[in-house]
Amino acid sequence: MTAQTQVNDTAILSPSQPPIHERAAWYIPGPLQLVADLILLIVMGILFWQGGQQHGGLKAVFIVLGIVLAVAVSILLRGITIVAPGRAHVVQLFGKYKGTVREPGMQWVHPFSNRIPISTRIRNMETAQAKVNDADGNPIEIAAVVVWRVEDTAQATYSVDNYEKFVAIQSETAIRHIALSYPYDSRGTDKLSLRENADEITQRLSAELTDRVRSAGVHVIETRLTRLSYAPEIAGAMLRQQQASAVVGARRTIVQGAVGMVQLALQQLEEQDVVTLDEERKAAMVSNLLVVLCSEQATQQVVNTGSLYS
């Protein structure tokens, strides 16, 4: 690679100009300008009236002055801008960004400027249901709701073509990346999972989405998963697997409790000297107690009318 090629590649990769950030635009209160326009209208009316009273060249002068004032008033009225609460106006003059007006009410800006309205209210957006594979390769269906708002109106206007579409696409991309990075279920391990660690997953989703949409001047307030499930083709198999895991866990708890009860029974019999049992009878007693405690059905009672050893 030659030095000239390296220079060209660097020029392509580097941005041609720094990003534009929001700043306050120059404006004056609209009512003041409106009063000035009314005064000019009165003067214009007087000029036209005086022009009608005069003759010759003086009449033409009054009429020309009246026309000039009429044109000036019409131009000045174009600068009146109504800013509603929760909205901002990006002021652009001859293709250059001149600032943003956020102050609600009637404001007056340069009459030849282009005012681009942008909503700064908080918005909700629910992503489309996406079908992706989790970290274990299992197909899952996932969707989320994103709460966001425009924080930098200049970046939202000039950094991307359509900031709403940009946020929607980046939200879907972030959700797919998060789903690919974590398994649906931890299956008894210490790994983060989509189902069991929803709070941690949503925090990481918010952080990733914030990084993705920062260039568009958008601030992500919150994200929440609204749908999380296995895909229909494996939902039945995964349900049976979860049921089997639940049964194994329940059996483990029952056996641990039964062993503790048997151990406690043998210890109390020995401490209180109720009966003396040899190892064989202890084993038989343990077997019987475990059958009674671990059985899912009611056991049949058998009364021994003989001795303990017959």
MARDO-654233 format. One record per residue: residue in one letter; x, y, z of N, C-alpha, C in turn. Coordinates in steps of 0.05 Angstrom, whole numbers, plus 5000, padded with zeros to 4 digits. Last residue first. Layout:
# MARDO-654233
AXYZXYZXYZ
...
# end
This chain:
# MARDO-654233
S421237896302419837666289417237776276
Y423538286333425338126316423837896302
L419638506365421038686346422638526326
S414138046366416438196377417738356356
G407638146338409737976350411838156363
T404438476311403438376337405438196351
N405039046276406638806283405738716310
V400939306227401239276256402739016262
V401739726174401939446182402639436212
Q398740186130399840136157399639836163
Q400640406068398940226082400240146109
T401641096050402640826055400640666071
A399441515997399141446025400041146029
Q404441705949401741605956401841525986
E409641845943407642035934404841955942
S414641735994412541625976410541845969
C418041916032418541996003416441895984
L416241726081416642016077416842096048
V416041166074413641316083413941606076
V421241046059418940976041416541136049
L424041226103424441356077422241296058
L422240866142421641146145421941296118
N424240376122421340416124420640716126
S429840476123428540406098425540466100
V430640556178431240766159429740726133
M429240046197427640276205428040516186
A433239736174430439686167428639926174
A437739956198437439976169434539926161
K436639826251436740106244436440146213
R436939276247434339396253434339696247
E442539236237440639126218437839246222
E444939456282445239586256443239486236
D440039446337442639376324442739496296
L437239886384437039756358439839686348
T433639986441436339936431436139776405
V429240516458429640246449432440226438
V429940986488427340866485427540576477
D434041346504434141066511431440936510
Q434541856487432541816507432341516516
E438541786447439041966470437041906493
E436141436411438541356424439041526449
L431741726394431341456405433741366421
Q434342176373432642206396432041936409
Q437041946328438542086349436842106375
L432841746297434741566308436341686331
A430242246284428842036299430741836312
L434242516256433242636281431842416297
Q434642186211437042226228436142336255
V429542256190430441986199432842016218
M429742806177427742706197428542426207
G433842806139434142956164432242866185
V431542496099434042406112434442556139
A427242836085426742566096429242466111
G429843286064428143306087427743036101
Q432343046019433943186040432343216066
V427842865991429742676002431442796023
I425343355978423943155994425842956007
T429343595946428443725971427043525989
R429443235903431843285919431143405946
R424243285883425143035895427543065913
A424543815864422743745886423443485899
G428443755824428943925846427143875870
V425743395790428343315802428943495827
V421443725775420943475789423443375804
A424144135747422644195771422043945788
S426343845705428143975724426644045750
A421543695680423243485691425243605711
Q419644205665418144045684419843825696
Q423644355629423244505654421644355674
Q422743955590425343965604425144125630
R417644085573418043825587420743825601
L418844585551417044565574417344305589
M422244445509423344595531421544595556
A418444185477420744035488421944185511
G414844615465413944365479416244215492
A418144985439416845065464416044815480
I420344925390421744785412420344845439
E416945195355417944935347419344785370
P415745705378413745485379414945215373
A421345945418419845935393417945695393
Y420546155486421745985466420045995441
S420046855504419146575504420646425483
L418347475521420647305522419647015524
R416348135517415747865509418347715509
T418248605538415348565539414548275531
L423448885574422648655557419648615561
R424749575574423649345588422849135567
T428650155585427849945567426849715584
E429050875590428550615602427950415580
I431251315563430451335591430251065604
V435951515519434251285526433751295556
H436352075478436851975505434951755512
V439252275417437052145431437952045458
G442852455379441852645399439452535415
A445052075347442652205337441452395357
S449151855376449852025353447452165341
R446551525412447651775422448251965399
V444751025399443151255389444251525399
R448550675421447850655393446450905382
D448750785475451150825459450450825429
T443550625489444350905493446850965476
L443750075480442050245462442850535465
E447149925522447949885494446350055475
A444150085567446850195563447650155534
S439449775560439250065560442050195555
L441649255565440349335540440149635538
R443349275617445349255596444149325569
Q438349305642440349515646442549515624
T436048835625434849085616436849315620
I439248465653439248465624438148725613
E438148585707440948625696440948635666
D432648445707433548715714436348775703
A432447895693431248095676432248375681
N434647375702436147625709435047855691
E431746955682432146965711433547225720
R431547005626429046965641429447015671
L436747085607434647275599432147245617
S442047005654440146895635437947105630
L448746945675446447115671444646995650
K451046345709450946535686448446705686
D451345955746451546235756451546435733
T446445435733449145545734449045835744
G441245245728442645185752445445295754
R439745455677439745165683441545095706
S438845965656441545895667441845605673
D435646085595435445975622438245905631
Y437346345548434646385558434346305587
P443946635550442046415546439346485557
Y446447215514445647085539443846845533
S447347435464449547435483448947275508
L442847455433445047275424447147245445
A440047855460438947585459441047385451
I443248295448442948205476441947925477
H442448325393445148285403445048185432
R436948435390437948195378440748125389
I436848935415435448715427436448445416
A439849245379440849205406439448965419
T436549225333439249115332440349065360
E431949495353431749215344434549085343
S434249995361433049845383432849545376
Q435850145310437950095330436849945354
I430750215287432550015276434749945296
A428550635319427150375316429050155307
V432251045311431850935338430550665336
F431451145256434051065266433850935294
K426251315254426851065242429550955252
E427151805282425251605292425751325281
Y430852085250431751985277429751785288
N432852045188430352025202430851915230
D438352175177436152245159433452255173
V442752465226441452235213439152335196
S444752965240446552735241445352495227
Y440853375238443053375218444753125218
T436953275278436153385251438353345231
A439453085322437152935312436353025284
Q443153485331444053225322441753065310
A439553895347441353925324442353665313
T437053705393435453745369437153775344
D438453265439439953455423438553485397
E434352945459435853105477437353325463
V428252625450430352775436431752965456
R427052015487426352285478428752415465
W424151385506426351555497425251835491
V423250725522422350995529424651185524
V421550135490423750325494422450595500
V420049455501419049735498421249925506
A421348855463421849045485420449305480
A421648145450420848415443421248595467
I422947495424423547705444422647975432
E423346805420421947045411422147255432
I428746355403426946485422425546715408
P432345765391430745985380428746085400
N438545635421435745575421434145815409
G443945735427442945655401440045585400
D445545955474445745655472444745555445
A444446495468447246415470447646105467
D438746455423440146555446442946445446
N436546685360437646465375439146585400
V430247025346433146995345433946755361
K425147395325425847115329428847085325
A421747955352424047855337424547555345
Q416448385347417248125359419448005341
A418249075345416948845334418048585346
T418249495403419549375380417849145370
E414850055422415049775426416149645400
M416150675450416250525425416650225431
N414251295476414351005480414450875452
R417351925493415951745474416351455482
I417052575518417852295523416152115505
R418153135473416652985493417752705496
T420153455435422053385456420653235479
S419353485365418053425391420253335411
I421054005323421853745333420553705361
P420554405264419554335291420354045298
I424754845235424154555234423054475261
R424555425199424155315226423155035224
N428855805161427055565160426955445188
S429056525155430056265165427856045162
F427357015143428056845120429056575129
P426457265193424157205176424857025152
H429357045252429857155226427657085206
V424057035301426756975292427057095264
W420157115358420757225331423657165324
Q415156735392417856835389418156945360
M410356565438410656705412413456825411
G411855945473410556195469410956305441
P417755645504414955635493413755915492
E424255595482422455755500419655755489
R427455365445425955185463423955335480
V430455415384428655565402427055365418
T437155325364434555205370433055385390
G441455535310440755495338437955375340
K443055555257443255805273442455765302
Y445955205206444555175231445155425248
K444955395138446655375161444955365187
G441555475095442955225097444755195121
F439355975106440955935082442755695084
L438355795171438456035153440455985130
Q434455465216436455425194436255665175
V432755275279432855505261435155465241
V428354815306431154845296431155065275
H424254865359424454935331427454975325
A420754405402422954585397423054635367
R415854215451416854225424419054435422
G413754275501414454005493415453995464
P409254805484410754655505411354365496
A410455115420408654985439410354845460
V411855705391413255465403411455355424
I410856045334409455955358410755695367
T414056595305414056305309412756235335
I414857095258413357015282413256705283
G417157225209418957135231417557055256
R413257425177414157155172415957045194
L412857955191410857775202411657475197
L416858185159417258165188415357965201
I414358175109416858015114417257975144
S410058515117409558235109411958055114
V412758985129411058865149410558575142
A415359085080416959045104415358905125
V410959165045412758945041414458875065
A408959625070407259385068408959145063
L413159985063412459905090410759645090
V412960035007415359935020414759835048
I407860265001408359994990410859865003
G408760755026406760575037407160295027
L412560974991413260925019411360725032
V409261024946411660844945412560774973
I405561404964404661134956406960934956
F408761844974407261724996406461444989
V410661944921412561884943411061744966
A406062064893407461814886409461734908
K404762544917402962324919404362054913
L408862864899408662804928406862564933
G407962934844410162764853409962694882
G400763014844403363024831405462834843
H397663104908397563094879400463104868
Q394462804967396462964953396162934922
Q390962444988390362724991392162904975
G393161944981390662004967389862294969
G397461985013397961964985395362024969
Q395061965063396262215054396862215024
W393661425062391561635064392661905055
F398561175059396661145037394461355038
L400661355108401961425083400061395059
I397061125144397261415143398561505116
G398260585136395560685129395560985127
M403560575154402960515126400160615118
V402760675208404160865191403660825162
I400060205220398660465224400060675207
L404059835210401559815194399960085196
L407759975248408460005220405959995202
I404959815293405660095289406260155260
L404759265284402259415284402759715281
D410159135289408859105263406159255262
A410959245343412359405323411059375295
V407658845364406959125369408359305349
L410658395347407958435337406958725341
Q415358455376415458485347412658525335
L413158355426414458605421414558655391
P411157815421409258045425410558315420
G415957495414414157545392412257785397
P422357655439419557585445417657675422
I427457435393426357635411423457555417
Y433257025385430457085380429657305400
W438356575367437656855373434756905366
A438555915396438356105374437756385384
A443055525433440755695433440855885409
R445154895404445655145418443255325416
E447054215393444954415398446054665413
H452354055348450954025373449054265377
I454653705293453453955302451853895327
P461053375287458153375290457153645301
P466153625241465253545268462253545270
Q466953345175466553575193465553475220
S468352865153469053105139468753355156
P471252345194469052515186469952765173
S475651845166475252075185472852235176
L475651495123474751395149474251625168
I477651795081474951685079473951605106
A482651945099480752155093477952045091
T485051445101484651605126482651815122
D485251315047483651155066483051305091
N488751705029486051705019484251545037
V493451565056492351825060489351835052
Q494351055033493851085062492551355068
T495351204980493051044986492351055016
Q500151474986497851624976495251474982
A503651085003502951295022500551455013
T501250424982502850664980501950875000
M501749765000500050005000501850255000
# end
